[in-house]
Amino acid sequence: MPNRRNDADGTWMRFSHLAVVGLVMSLSSASAETASVTDVLPACKLFLSIMDKQGTVREADVVHLMDAGECLGAVYAMLNLSTALTEPLRFCPPNDAEAEQAVRAIVAYVEKIPERAREDFMTLALEALRATWPCH
């Protein structure tokens, strides 16, 4: 994977911008509503379950693998765009931050606020990443 902070020609950054737009669109429902935490959290938890079991997937989970990939893709895009975001969305992960760490941070954050489960996933995910890795 290209270094998200040192891409001299900006190709990776342009790709990342397009990826975020595509992911936001793919996480939106047909009625143009944004995907809520309730909609996306199970996919993120499935991704973490697969990671915890070193890639082992239960047969019942196979049909949901695409959803787990969408969660992971959204998080990768947010990590790759972190330096391009402006306040109040900007967060500053360490250079060696892994997407799995970010997914874990998001899941832990949103599980502490179940009353906000109907809110937009991307908004709360960015809030979680900012709380995890604030810029100083």
C-alpha positions as CSV (number, residue, x, y, z in Angstrom):
1,M,0.0,0.0,0.0
2,P,1.4,3.4,-0.9
3,N,2.4,5.7,2.0
4,R,-0.6,7.8,2.6
5,R,1.5,10.7,3.9
6,N,4.4,10.9,1.4
7,D,2.8,10.4,-2.0
8,A,4.7,13.0,-4.0
9,D,2.4,13.2,-7.0
10,G,-0.9,13.2,-5.0
11,T,-2.2,10.1,-6.8
12,W,-3.0,8.3,-3.7
13,M,-4.7,11.3,-2.2
14,R,-6.9,11.8,-5.2
15,F,-7.8,8.1,-5.1
16,S,-8.6,8.3,-1.4
17,H,-11.0,11.3,-2.0
18,L,-12.8,9.2,-4.7
19,A,-12.9,6.2,-2.4
20,V,-14.5,8.2,0.4
21,V,-17.1,9.6,-2.0
22,G,-17.8,6.1,-3.3
23,L,-18.0,4.6,0.2
24,V,-20.3,7.3,1.5
25,M,-22.6,6.6,-1.5
26,S,-22.4,2.8,-1.0
27,L,-23.2,3.1,2.7
28,S,-26.3,5.2,1.8
29,S,-29.6,3.5,1.4
30,A,-31.7,3.7,-1.7
31,S,-33.8,6.5,-0.2
32,A,-30.7,8.7,0.1
33,E,-30.6,8.4,3.9
34,T,-27.2,7.9,5.4
35,A,-26.2,4.6,6.9
36,S,-26.6,4.6,10.7
37,V,-24.4,3.1,13.3
38,T,-27.1,0.4,13.7
39,D,-26.8,-0.4,10.0
40,V,-23.0,-0.6,9.8
41,L,-21.8,-1.7,13.3
42,P,-22.6,-5.4,12.8
43,A,-20.4,-5.4,9.7
44,C,-17.5,-3.8,11.6
45,K,-18.0,-6.3,14.4
46,L,-17.9,-9.2,11.9
47,F,-14.6,-7.8,10.5
48,L,-13.1,-7.8,14.0
49,S,-14.4,-11.3,14.7
50,I,-12.7,-12.5,11.5
51,M,-9.5,-10.8,12.6
52,D,-9.7,-12.3,16.1
53,K,-10.1,-15.8,14.6
54,Q,-7.2,-15.3,12.2
55,G,-9.4,-15.2,9.1
56,T,-11.7,-18.1,10.1
57,V,-15.3,-17.4,9.0
58,R,-18.4,-19.3,10.1
59,E,-20.5,-20.5,7.3
60,A,-23.4,-18.3,8.5
61,D,-21.2,-15.2,8.1
62,V,-20.1,-15.8,4.5
63,V,-23.1,-13.9,3.1
64,H,-22.1,-10.9,5.2
65,L,-18.4,-10.7,4.1
66,M,-19.1,-7.9,1.7
67,D,-20.6,-5.8,4.5
68,A,-17.4,-6.4,6.6
69,G,-15.4,-5.2,3.6
70,E,-17.4,-2.1,3.3
71,C,-16.7,-1.2,7.0
72,L,-13.0,-1.8,6.5
73,G,-13.0,0.2,3.2
74,A,-14.7,3.1,4.9
75,V,-12.2,3.1,7.7
76,Y,-9.2,2.8,5.3
77,A,-10.5,5.8,3.4
78,M,-10.9,7.8,6.6
79,L,-7.4,6.9,7.6
80,N,-6.0,7.9,4.3
81,L,-7.8,11.2,4.2
82,S,-7.0,12.1,7.8
83,T,-4.4,14.7,6.9
84,A,-6.6,16.3,4.3
85,L,-9.6,16.8,6.6
86,T,-10.1,20.2,8.2
87,E,-11.5,21.0,11.6
88,P,-13.7,19.8,13.2
89,L,-13.2,16.5,11.3
90,R,-9.4,16.2,11.4
91,F,-7.7,13.5,13.4
92,C,-4.0,12.6,13.5
93,P,-3.3,8.8,13.6
94,P,0.3,7.7,14.0
95,N,2.0,6.8,10.8
96,D,1.9,3.1,11.7
97,A,-1.8,3.1,12.5
98,E,-3.7,0.0,11.2
99,A,-7.2,-0.1,9.9
100,E,-8.0,-2.8,12.4
101,Q,-7.0,-0.5,15.3
102,A,-9.3,2.2,13.9
103,V,-12.2,-0.2,13.5
104,R,-11.7,-1.3,17.1
105,A,-11.7,2.3,18.3
106,I,-14.8,3.1,16.4
107,V,-16.7,0.0,17.7
108,A,-15.6,0.7,21.3
109,Y,-16.6,4.4,21.0
110,V,-20.1,3.9,19.5
111,E,-20.9,1.0,21.9
112,K,-20.5,3.5,24.8
113,I,-23.2,5.7,23.3
114,P,-26.1,3.4,22.3
115,E,-28.5,6.3,22.4
116,R,-26.8,7.6,19.3
117,A,-27.1,4.4,17.3
118,R,-29.5,5.9,14.8
119,E,-27.0,8.6,13.9
120,D,-24.8,8.6,10.7
121,F,-22.1,6.0,10.9
122,M,-19.5,8.1,9.1
123,T,-20.0,11.1,11.4
124,L,-19.7,9.0,14.5
125,A,-16.7,7.1,13.1
126,L,-14.9,10.3,12.4
127,E,-15.8,11.5,15.9
128,A,-14.4,8.2,17.4
129,L,-11.2,8.6,15.4
130,R,-10.7,12.2,16.5
131,A,-11.2,11.1,20.1
132,T,-8.7,8.3,19.6
133,W,-6.1,10.3,17.7
134,P,-6.6,14.0,18.3
135,C,-4.2,16.5,16.6
136,H,-2.1,18.5,19.0
